[in-house]
Amino acid sequence: MNNPEDSRPPGERDWSVVVEDGIAKSNQPVSSAVADPSATTRRHEPHEPARVHLPERLYEPRKAVHNKRIDGPFRRFKWLVMLVTLGIYYVTPWIRWDRGPYAPDQAVLVDLANRRFYMFSIEIWPHEFYFVAGLLIMAGIGLFLVTSAVGRAWCGYACPQTVWTDLFQHVDRFVDGDRNARIRLDAAPWTWGKVARRAFKWSIYLFIGFWTGGAWIMYFADAPTLVRDFWRGEAAPVAYITVAVLTLTTVTLGGFMREQVCIYMCPWPRIQTAMMDEKSLLVTYKDWRGEPRGSVKKAAKSPDQFGDCIDCTQCVQVCPTGIDIREGPQIGCITCGLCIDACDRVMDDIGRPRGLIDYATLEDCEREATGGAVKSPWRTLLRPRTIAYSMIWAGIGGALLFALGTRSHTELTIAPDRNPPFMLMSDGSVRNSYTLKIRNMESRPRAMEIAVEGLPGALMWTDTINRDEASATQRVTVPADLVRAVRAYVAVPAGTAAQQFEFRITSLDEQRETDVVETRFDAPEDE
């Protein structure tokens, strides 16, 4: 409101300027000449756009969101996704997978101690981290694909923050009742009944958070063994610390912060705008059809003066982040579609067509507003951008599958001794020393043959074989799923020049896998 202390004559006062708490505000260019003499003016230069809102604070306290229970196709789909994702998370560590007697039988295991990653029949070694990198790239491109096609569907259904927040909101309804009951309980004074309800509800929060952290650590050790050791107090300290940290973060983020994580903490809502355009499907309020708003009674009296929206606020009441979708696209919308379920139910009740709030593209909205026909869902989804993302995603996936199917389970690395590079033996021969690392990526011991090729007259022996048994080939056994280091010595007759040659290993089983590594044999230079 205007400052009552402004005593200047009405003809000298610029009434477009509003003074509140000693600060002049206006949507038009102002200066101290038109402001109250005692006011601190927020200068608005002529070239700047009109100021619609001048915030007094950079932070707004959280307003509790008490979303209402709703049923409909999108709500049932959220139930399905929540059950599937939580089921996968909690059950996967308990699934067994037979890899033979020399490998763990847990289907999905991140074995940090032995530097292995097991996923059913796939085993990833540290030097094969490119598989993990490829999966992460596929996940990123998949997120781009989903966002460009159907907006923030990941945020609305499958994001862990969304899933656990949805779970905690169902706990709220179970303990405190639906929306109105929770609002009354929040406003009520602290009585013993309210304390008991809060204690019971927060105990469920802690239980969910504890099992969230408990399930996480099971991915890094044998689940049955770890659970037994955990409850006996015999597990590693890091297990207890991890469970405590994840319990705290799950309860804090999912139980109390909730929508604030999506609006303020998560960077994806800011990034996703680069992935979307006027052809992306979004949850949209069709304002040309709903405005101006009016109750059913007003619309009955003057049917031509009001739109379909009866301002019942059901779309706001069911929203898990508490936004009003009728205000247009905004950062708080996670595209879950619950407002569509609520609005369609209201439209059915009052006998008006569904789709006032709907999944639609901005392009189709403009076309529908002018009476045109909208595109089919398939034509909306199959467009150059989504096709390009799909082809890139499928290409990376195909390359990973090809690399996985053609990789060898036998590998060899060579490290020649450099100090000294060679030794002259008493019989005039020249000897070089090498450290061979033979990798057996099978979950069973394997016999391997080591051969020297391309070095005439060469004989080889190891630190477990006498020189009397030297030959051009030797056999060693490599334990299951391990790398065996073999100390090898190669000797050639006197007068042999320095040259390149090869070590070849061959698995002596039905697979007959081989690996060849070229290295150098050093010898004295001719005088």
Disulfide bonds with the S-S distance in Angstrom:
none
